[in-house]
């Protein structure tokens, strides 16, 4: 819905390259700027000029390069590697991470000034285990997606299989759900719905979070209804030791 909707959306996977190559990839380089630079290269920020730049896994950018990225965000200017000419761009920047940025700042792995420059409109996407109400719609979407790729009718899950998916902890998040549904679609050759017994063998079980990750004592205690106090105490101690690495 924005004015940039018809302009470029340029993505960049931050962990994919070394710090040296990453600078060239983001800002470009001149011919002969370093060994192997046989021709001038236009960087991602230039390609995204007037549009949007997506920096995936922003915490993987090395500290020296974070300083240069901060300058681009603040002043919208940069220099190609091996050049003294300043380039100006108008780019909207989106940044994603699966880590706690605040914790990375405290540990000295992420610049505080860059954190505040990026954290303009933070959007928290909770893990799938915290939004199980989304699972039926996601399952429906992935079933039709798989059916289209396989050129066969979508085969619905039976209620028992859906209940199993609703109660799974999903350590692999939405990607795990997509893979499970795709596998079920591929292996359901007889036209019947995918059964819970088949799905159960494919799911990697991990303890469910009993508390919110932001609550004190957020480690999973494995507490279940009807459990004795002695067993509950043991599980809580074991979960606490595991959460704090012994």
Secondary structure, DSSP 8 states (H G I E B T S, - for coil): --TTTTS-EEEEEGGGS-HHHHHHHHH-B-TTSSTT--S-B--HHHHTTTSEEEEETGGGS-HHHHHHHHHHHHHSEEE-BT---EEE---EEEEE-SS-HHHHHHTTSS-HHHHHHHTTS------GGG-GGGHHHHHHHHHHHHHHHHTS------HHHHHHHHT---TTHHHHHHHHHHHHHHH-TTSS---HHHHHHH-------SS-TTSTT-S-----TT--HHHHHHHHHHHHHHHTT-
